[in-house]
Amino acid sequence: MLKFISAVITRALFILVSLTGVWRVTWVKKDHTYWFLTFLFLPLVVEMIITLKSRKGQDYKWFSPPIFLFLISIIPSIWILELHHQQDKVRNPSGHPQCKNLDSWENLRKVITLNETLGNGNLTNYLKHFNQVLSSVCSNDWILALHQILLILLILGKWLLPLGGGVTRDELSQLLLIFVGTAADILEFTSETLSDVKENSPQLVYIILAVWTWSMLQFPLHLAVVNSKPDSEGEHGVQEMSLLTKHSTDMWSILEALFIQDGPFLVVRLTVMTYYEVFHQMLVFFAIKNFLVVILNLYRLVVLCQDTSRRVSRDSAIP
């Protein structure tokens, strides 16, 4: 029963956050046809029904369909909001002075006070005024909040989802710790790099968002922690197979760093510095950080290959 409740609550939170993103898109674009984005929620609902019936709410071992479908439901909304925000910066370089930034306790208190003063009355008036309060928050704060809530919910969602078959609590704890570090790097990449976009380089926004979307595909996959171990090592063939699969999690972690996260992040930051001629201390620091991660993972790959080859040579020399 607890697994059933956890599975339903997690997917309900996914849909609620995605619905918030769609609402923001319709308000920003002033076009109610964007409500059709809610059709992207249907695969998540269908997956929930199928999983609850066939697997009693349990997730899968190597791949998490609800997290993948959650990304499908919310990423288009974030793309639309980011592109609209960049276009709005070109049209209004000075910004919107009437909006409220959530960058201090004082501004946050003003938003809360506005909600208290306008929220007196019946439910309809309260909802209308609550909508006005949410609409008064600046566009960049809205987008940043969606990025932050998305990443936090991906971590909490994976924690709340019932464990898949064969996944231990130790592996889940390692996976959640990896998710925390990954989420921090991704949020820093999008917030810092998008702030460096100049008005005359809209194509850079598409590049950054494409790399961001590609990096988010790490969350549905569990290959960096979950490993397959042979049941018996008594036979020579099984022992030989264990040598080939022994470092599978390490190899996947290296591939993630090189081709999904730090490698693409490094390419984008070098492009920003060289082609778009943007240069500041934080950009250089994070570029060096990505470069070090790439180099260290390549070094780790060489060490693993040498270790495996030595083990194979030693075992083949034994009569």
DRENDO-1510 file (C-alpha; in Angstrom, 1 decimal, always signed):
<recs>
REC; n; res; u; v; w
REC; 1; MET; +0.0; +0.0; +0.0 .
REC; 2; LEU; +2.9; +2.4; +0.8 .
REC; 3; LYS; +4.5; +1.7; -2.5 .
REC; 4; PHE; +1.2; +2.4; -4.3 .
REC; 5; ILE; +0.8; +5.8; -2.4 .
REC; 6; SER; +4.4; +6.8; -3.1 .
REC; 7; ALA; +4.1; +6.0; -6.8 .
REC; 8; VAL; +0.9; +8.0; -7.1 .
REC; 9; ILE; +2.1; +11.0; -5.1 .
REC; 10; THR; +5.4; +11.2; -7.0 .
REC; 11; ARG; +3.7; +11.3; -10.4 .
REC; 12; ALA; +1.1; +13.8; -9.1 .
REC; 13; LEU; +4.0; +16.1; -8.1 .
REC; 14; PHE; +5.5; +15.7; -11.6 .
REC; 15; ILE; +2.2; +16.6; -13.2 .
REC; 16; LEU; +1.7; +19.6; -10.9 .
REC; 17; VAL; +5.1; +21.1; -11.7 .
REC; 18; SER; +4.6; +20.5; -15.4 .
REC; 19; LEU; +1.2; +22.1; -15.2 .
REC; 20; THR; +2.7; +25.2; -13.5 .
REC; 21; GLY; +5.2; +25.5; -16.4 .
REC; 22; VAL; +2.4; +25.3; -19.0 .
REC; 23; TRP; +0.3; +27.9; -17.1 .
REC; 24; ARG; +3.3; +30.2; -17.1 .
REC; 25; VAL; +3.8; +29.7; -20.9 .
REC; 26; THR; +0.1; +30.6; -21.6 .
REC; 27; TRP; +0.4; +33.7; -19.4 .
REC; 28; VAL; +3.7; +34.9; -21.0 .
REC; 29; LYS; +2.6; +34.2; -24.6 .
REC; 30; LYS; -1.0; +35.5; -24.0 .
REC; 31; ASP; -2.2; +32.5; -26.0 .
REC; 32; HIS; -4.4; +29.8; -24.6 .
REC; 33; THR; -3.5; +27.4; -27.4 .
REC; 34; TYR; -0.4; +26.5; -25.4 .
REC; 35; TRP; -2.7; +24.6; -23.0 .
REC; 36; PHE; -2.3; +21.8; -25.6 .
REC; 37; LEU; +1.1; +21.2; -24.0 .
REC; 38; THR; -0.9; +19.4; -21.3 .
REC; 39; PHE; -1.3; +16.5; -23.8 .
REC; 40; LEU; +2.3; +15.7; -23.0 .
REC; 41; PHE; +1.1; +14.6; -19.5 .
REC; 42; LEU; -0.9; +11.7; -21.0 .
REC; 43; PRO; +2.1; +9.3; -21.4 .
REC; 44; LEU; +2.9; +9.9; -17.8 .
REC; 45; VAL; -0.6; +9.1; -16.7 .
REC; 46; VAL; -0.7; +6.0; -18.9 .
REC; 47; GLU; +2.7; +4.8; -17.6 .
REC; 48; MET; +1.4; +5.3; -14.0 .
REC; 49; ILE; -1.7; +3.1; -14.7 .
REC; 50; ILE; +0.4; +0.4; -16.4 .
REC; 51; THR; +3.0; +0.4; -13.7 .
REC; 52; LEU; +0.5; +0.3; -10.8 .
REC; 53; LYS; -1.3; -2.7; -12.4 .
REC; 54; SER; +1.7; -4.7; -13.6 .
REC; 55; ARG; +4.5; -3.9; -11.2 .
REC; 56; LYS; +2.6; -2.6; -8.1 .
REC; 57; GLY; +4.2; +0.8; -8.5 .
REC; 58; GLN; +7.8; -0.5; -8.6 .
REC; 59; ASP; +10.3; +1.3; -10.8 .
REC; 60; TYR; +12.7; -0.4; -13.3 .
REC; 61; LYS; +16.2; -1.3; -12.5 .
REC; 62; TRP; +18.2; +0.4; -15.3 .
REC; 63; PHE; +15.7; +3.0; -16.5 .
REC; 64; SER; +13.0; +5.2; -14.9 .
REC; 65; PRO; +10.1; +5.8; -17.3 .
REC; 66; PRO; +8.2; +8.3; -15.0 .
REC; 67; ILE; +11.3; +10.5; -14.7 .
REC; 68; PHE; +11.8; +10.4; -18.5 .
REC; 69; LEU; +8.2; +11.2; -19.2 .
REC; 70; PHE; +8.3; +14.0; -16.6 .
REC; 71; LEU; +11.2; +15.5; -18.5 .
REC; 72; ILE; +9.2; +15.2; -21.8 .
REC; 73; SER; +6.3; +17.0; -20.2 .
REC; 74; ILE; +8.2; +20.0; -18.8 .
REC; 75; ILE; +11.2; +20.6; -21.0 .
REC; 76; PRO; +9.1; +22.1; -23.9 .
REC; 77; SER; +7.7; +24.7; -21.5 .
REC; 78; ILE; +11.1; +25.7; -20.2 .
REC; 79; TRP; +12.4; +26.0; -23.8 .
REC; 80; ILE; +9.5; +28.3; -24.7 .
REC; 81; LEU; +10.0; +30.4; -21.6 .
REC; 82; GLU; +13.8; +30.7; -22.1 .
REC; 83; LEU; +13.4; +31.7; -25.8 .
REC; 84; HIS; +10.7; +34.2; -25.0 .
REC; 85; HIS; +12.8; +35.7; -22.2 .
REC; 86; GLN; +15.8; +36.1; -24.6 .
REC; 87; GLN; +13.6; +37.7; -27.2 .
REC; 88; ASP; +12.1; +40.0; -24.6 .
REC; 89; LYS; +15.6; +41.1; -23.5 .
REC; 90; VAL; +16.3; +42.2; -27.0 .
REC; 91; ARG; +13.0; +44.1; -27.2 .
REC; 92; ASN; +13.2; +45.6; -23.7 .
REC; 93; PRO; +16.9; +45.9; -22.7 .
REC; 94; SER; +16.0; +47.9; -19.6 .
REC; 95; GLY; +13.7; +45.1; -18.4 .
REC; 96; HIS; +10.3; +45.5; -16.7 .
REC; 97; PRO; +10.6; +47.8; -13.7 .
REC; 98; GLN; +7.1; +46.9; -12.5 .
REC; 99; CYS; +8.0; +43.2; -11.9 .
REC; 100; LYS; +9.4; +42.0; -8.6 .
REC; 101; ASN; +12.7; +40.2; -8.3 .
REC; 102; LEU; +12.9; +37.5; -5.6 .
REC; 103; ASP; +16.6; +38.4; -4.8 .
REC; 104; SER; +16.1; +39.6; -1.3 .
REC; 105; TRP; +13.9; +39.0; +1.8 .
REC; 106; GLU; +12.4; +42.5; +1.4 .
REC; 107; ASN; +11.1; +41.8; -2.1 .
REC; 108; LEU; +9.8; +38.4; -1.0 .
REC; 109; ARG; +7.9; +40.0; +1.9 .
REC; 110; LYS; +6.4; +42.5; -0.6 .
REC; 111; VAL; +5.1; +39.6; -2.7 .
REC; 112; ILE; +3.7; +37.9; +0.4 .
REC; 113; THR; +2.1; +41.1; +1.7 .
REC; 114; LEU; +0.6; +41.7; -1.7 .
REC; 115; ASN; -1.0; +38.3; -1.5 .
REC; 116; GLU; -2.4; +39.0; +1.9 .
REC; 117; THR; -3.9; +42.4; +1.0 .
REC; 118; LEU; -5.4; +41.3; -2.2 .
REC; 119; GLY; -6.5; +37.8; -1.1 .
REC; 120; ASN; -9.5; +39.0; +1.1 .
REC; 121; GLY; -12.8; +37.8; -0.3 .
REC; 122; ASN; -14.3; +34.7; -1.8 .
REC; 123; LEU; -12.4; +31.9; -3.4 .
REC; 124; THR; -12.8; +33.3; -7.0 .
REC; 125; ASN; -11.3; +36.6; -6.0 .
REC; 126; TYR; -8.6; +35.0; -4.0 .
REC; 127; LEU; -7.6; +32.8; -7.0 .
REC; 128; LYS; -7.7; +35.9; -9.3 .
REC; 129; HIS; -5.5; +37.9; -6.9 .
REC; 130; PHE; -3.2; +34.9; -6.4 .
REC; 131; ASN; -2.7; +34.8; -10.1 .
REC; 132; GLN; -1.8; +38.5; -10.1 .
REC; 133; VAL; +0.8; +37.9; -7.4 .
REC; 134; LEU; +2.4; +35.1; -9.3 .
REC; 135; SER; +2.3; +37.2; -12.5 .
REC; 136; SER; +4.1; +40.1; -10.8 .
REC; 137; VAL; +7.3; +38.0; -10.3 .
REC; 138; CYS; +10.0; +38.8; -12.9 .
REC; 139; SER; +10.4; +36.4; -15.9 .
REC; 140; ASN; +14.0; +35.4; -15.1 .
REC; 141; ASP; +13.0; +34.6; -11.5 .
REC; 142; TRP; +10.2; +32.4; -12.8 .
REC; 143; ILE; +12.5; +30.5; -15.2 .
REC; 144; LEU; +15.2; +30.0; -12.5 .
REC; 145; ALA; +12.5; +28.7; -10.1 .
REC; 146; LEU; +11.3; +26.2; -12.6 .
REC; 147; HIS; +14.9; +25.0; -13.2 .
REC; 148; GLN; +15.5; +24.7; -9.5 .
REC; 149; ILE; +12.1; +22.9; -8.7 .
REC; 150; LEU; +12.7; +20.6; -11.7 .
REC; 151; LEU; +16.1; +19.4; -10.4 .
REC; 152; ILE; +15.0; +19.1; -6.8 .
REC; 153; LEU; +11.9; +17.2; -7.8 .
REC; 154; LEU; +14.0; +14.8; -9.9 .
REC; 155; ILE; +16.0; +13.9; -6.8 .
REC; 156; LEU; +13.1; +13.7; -4.5 .
REC; 157; GLY; +11.0; +11.8; -7.1 .
REC; 158; LYS; +13.7; +9.2; -7.5 .
REC; 159; TRP; +13.9; +8.9; -3.7 .
REC; 160; LEU; +10.1; +8.5; -3.3 .
REC; 161; LEU; +9.6; +6.1; -6.2 .
REC; 162; PRO; +9.4; +2.4; -5.1 .
REC; 163; LEU; +12.7; +0.6; -5.8 .
REC; 164; GLY; +13.0; -1.4; -9.0 .
REC; 165; GLY; +13.8; -5.0; -8.9 .
REC; 166; GLY; +17.4; -5.7; -8.0 .
REC; 167; VAL; +18.2; -2.2; -6.9 .
REC; 168; THR; +19.5; -2.0; -3.3 .
REC; 169; ARG; +19.2; +0.9; -0.9 .
REC; 170; ASP; +22.9; +1.3; -1.0 .
REC; 171; GLU; +22.8; +1.8; -4.8 .
REC; 172; LEU; +19.9; +4.2; -4.4 .
REC; 173; SER; +21.8; +6.3; -1.9 .
REC; 174; GLN; +24.8; +6.5; -4.2 .
REC; 175; LEU; +22.5; +7.4; -7.1 .
REC; 176; LEU; +20.9; +10.2; -5.2 .
REC; 177; LEU; +24.2; +11.6; -4.2 .
REC; 178; ILE; +25.3; +11.6; -7.8 .
REC; 179; PHE; +22.0; +13.3; -8.8 .
REC; 180; VAL; +22.7; +16.1; -6.3 .
REC; 181; GLY; +26.1; +16.9; -7.8 .
REC; 182; THR; +24.8; +16.5; -11.3 .
REC; 183; ALA; +21.9; +18.9; -10.6 .
REC; 184; ALA; +24.1; +21.5; -9.1 .
REC; 185; ASP; +26.4; +21.4; -12.2 .
REC; 186; ILE; +23.5; +21.6; -14.6 .
REC; 187; LEU; +21.8; +24.5; -12.8 .
REC; 188; GLU; +25.1; +26.4; -12.7 .
REC; 189; PHE; +25.7; +25.8; -16.4 .
REC; 190; THR; +22.3; +27.0; -17.5 .
REC; 191; SER; +22.1; +30.1; -15.2 .
REC; 192; GLU; +25.6; +31.2; -15.7 .
REC; 193; THR; +25.9; +30.5; -19.5 .
REC; 194; LEU; +22.5; +31.9; -20.5 .
REC; 195; SER; +23.3; +35.1; -18.6 .
REC; 196; ASP; +26.4; +35.5; -20.9 .
REC; 197; VAL; +24.2; +35.5; -24.1 .
REC; 198; LYS; +24.4; +38.7; -26.0 .
REC; 199; GLU; +21.5; +40.3; -27.8 .
REC; 200; ASN; +22.9; +39.6; -31.2 .
REC; 201; SER; +23.6; +35.9; -30.7 .
REC; 202; PRO; +20.2; +34.1; -30.4 .
REC; 203; GLN; +21.6; +30.9; -31.9 .
REC; 204; LEU; +23.7; +30.5; -28.8 .
REC; 205; VAL; +20.5; +30.1; -26.8 .
REC; 206; TYR; +19.5; +27.1; -28.9 .
REC; 207; ILE; +22.9; +25.6; -28.4 .
REC; 208; ILE; +22.8; +26.0; -24.6 .
REC; 209; LEU; +19.3; +24.7; -24.3 .
REC; 210; ALA; +20.1; +21.7; -26.5 .
REC; 211; VAL; +23.1; +20.8; -24.4 .
REC; 212; TRP; +21.0; +21.3; -21.2 .
REC; 213; THR; +18.3; +19.0; -22.6 .
REC; 214; TRP; +20.9; +16.4; -23.5 .
REC; 215; SER; +22.5; +16.6; -20.0 .
REC; 216; MET; +19.1; +16.0; -18.4 .
REC; 217; LEU; +18.9; +12.5; -19.9 .
REC; 218; GLN; +21.2; +11.4; -17.1 .
REC; 219; PHE; +18.4; +11.4; -14.6 .
REC; 220; PRO; +16.3; +8.5; -16.0 .
REC; 221; LEU; +19.3; +6.3; -16.3 .
REC; 222; HIS; +20.8; +4.4; -13.4 .
REC; 223; LEU; +23.8; +2.8; -15.1 .
REC; 224; ALA; +26.3; +4.8; -13.1 .
REC; 225; VAL; +25.5; +3.0; -9.9 .
REC; 226; VAL; +23.5; -0.2; -10.5 .
REC; 227; ASN; +25.7; -3.0; -11.5 .
REC; 228; SER; +25.1; -6.6; -12.7 .
REC; 229; LYS; +27.2; -9.2; -10.8 .
REC; 230; PRO; +27.4; -12.8; -11.8 .
REC; 231; ASP; +25.8; -15.3; -9.4 .
REC; 232; SER; +28.8; -17.6; -9.4 .
REC; 233; GLU; +32.5; -17.2; -10.0 .
REC; 234; GLY; +33.5; -20.8; -9.9 .
REC; 235; GLU; +33.9; -21.4; -13.6 .
REC; 236; HIS; +36.7; -19.9; -15.6 .
REC; 237; GLY; +34.2; -18.5; -18.2 .
REC; 238; VAL; +32.2; -16.7; -15.5 .
REC; 239; GLN; +35.5; -15.3; -14.0 .
REC; 240; GLU; +36.5; -14.0; -17.4 .
REC; 241; MET; +33.1; -12.4; -17.9 .
REC; 242; SER; +33.4; -10.7; -14.5 .
REC; 243; LEU; +36.6; -9.1; -15.7 .
REC; 244; LEU; +34.8; -7.6; -18.6 .
REC; 245; THR; +31.9; -6.4; -16.5 .
REC; 246; LYS; +33.7; -5.5; -13.4 .
REC; 247; HIS; +34.1; -1.8; -14.2 .
REC; 248; SER; +30.9; -1.3; -16.1 .
REC; 249; THR; +29.6; +1.4; -13.6 .
REC; 250; ASP; +33.0; +3.2; -13.8 .
REC; 251; MET; +32.9; +3.1; -17.6 .
REC; 252; TRP; +29.3; +4.5; -17.7 .
REC; 253; SER; +30.4; +7.3; -15.3 .
REC; 254; ILE; +33.2; +8.2; -17.6 .
REC; 255; LEU; +31.0; +8.2; -20.7 .
REC; 256; GLU; +28.5; +10.4; -18.9 .
REC; 257; ALA; +31.2; +12.9; -18.0 .
REC; 258; LEU; +32.8; +12.9; -21.5 .
REC; 259; PHE; +29.7; +12.9; -23.7 .
REC; 260; ILE; +26.7; +14.0; -21.7 .
REC; 261; GLN; +27.9; +16.6; -19.1 .
REC; 262; ASP; +31.4; +18.0; -18.7 .
REC; 263; GLY; +32.5; +17.4; -22.2 .
REC; 264; PRO; +29.6; +19.3; -23.9 .
REC; 265; PHE; +29.7; +21.9; -21.1 .
REC; 266; LEU; +33.4; +22.5; -21.9 .
REC; 267; VAL; +32.7; +22.8; -25.6 .
REC; 268; VAL; +29.9; +25.4; -25.0 .
REC; 269; ARG; +32.0; +27.5; -22.7 .
REC; 270; LEU; +35.0; +27.5; -25.0 .
REC; 271; THR; +32.7; +28.5; -27.8 .
REC; 272; VAL; +31.3; +31.3; -25.7 .
REC; 273; MET; +34.8; +32.6; -24.9 .
REC; 274; THR; +36.4; +32.2; -28.4 .
REC; 275; TYR; +33.6; +32.7; -31.0 .
REC; 276; TYR; +31.3; +35.0; -29.0 .
REC; 277; GLU; +34.1; +36.8; -27.2 .
REC; 278; VAL; +32.6; +36.6; -23.7 .
REC; 279; PHE; +35.2; +36.6; -21.0 .
REC; 280; HIS; +35.0; +36.8; -17.2 .
REC; 281; GLN; +36.4; +35.0; -14.2 .
REC; 282; MET; +33.6; +32.7; -13.4 .
REC; 283; LEU; +33.3; +31.5; -17.0 .
REC; 284; VAL; +37.1; +30.7; -17.1 .
REC; 285; PHE; +36.9; +29.0; -13.7 .
REC; 286; PHE; +34.1; +26.6; -14.7 .
REC; 287; ALA; +35.7; +26.0; -18.1 .
REC; 288; ILE; +38.9; +24.9; -16.3 .
REC; 289; LYS; +36.8; +22.8; -13.9 .
REC; 290; ASN; +35.1; +21.0; -16.9 .
REC; 291; PHE; +38.5; +20.5; -18.5 .
REC; 292; LEU; +39.9; +18.9; -15.4 .
REC; 293; VAL; +37.0; +16.6; -15.1 .
REC; 294; VAL; +37.4; +15.5; -18.7 .
REC; 295; ILE; +41.2; +14.9; -18.3 .
REC; 296; LEU; +40.8; +13.0; -15.0 .
REC; 297; ASN; +38.1; +10.8; -16.5 .
REC; 298; LEU; +40.4; +10.0; -19.5 .
REC; 299; TYR; +43.1; +9.2; -17.1 .
REC; 300; ARG; +40.7; +7.0; -15.1 .
REC; 301; LEU; +39.8; +5.2; -18.4 .
REC; 302; VAL; +43.4; +4.5; -19.2 .
REC; 303; VAL; +44.0; +3.1; -15.7 .
REC; 304; LEU; +41.0; +0.8; -15.9 .
REC; 305; CYS; +42.1; -0.5; -19.3 .
REC; 306; GLN; +45.6; -1.2; -18.1 .
REC; 307; ASP; +44.3; -2.9; -15.0 .
REC; 308; THR; +42.0; -5.1; -17.0 .
REC; 309; SER; +44.7; -6.0; -19.5 .
REC; 310; ARG; +47.1; -7.0; -16.7 .
REC; 311; ARG; +44.5; -9.2; -15.1 .
REC; 312; VAL; +43.7; -10.9; -18.3 .
REC; 313; SER; +47.4; -11.5; -19.0 .
REC; 314; ARG; +48.0; -12.9; -15.5 .
REC; 315; ASP; +45.0; -15.2; -15.6 .
REC; 316; SER; +45.9; -16.5; -19.1 .
REC; 317; ALA; +49.5; -17.3; -17.8 .
REC; 318; ILE; +48.1; -19.5; -15.0 .
REC; 319; PRO; +48.0; -23.2; -16.2 .
</recs>
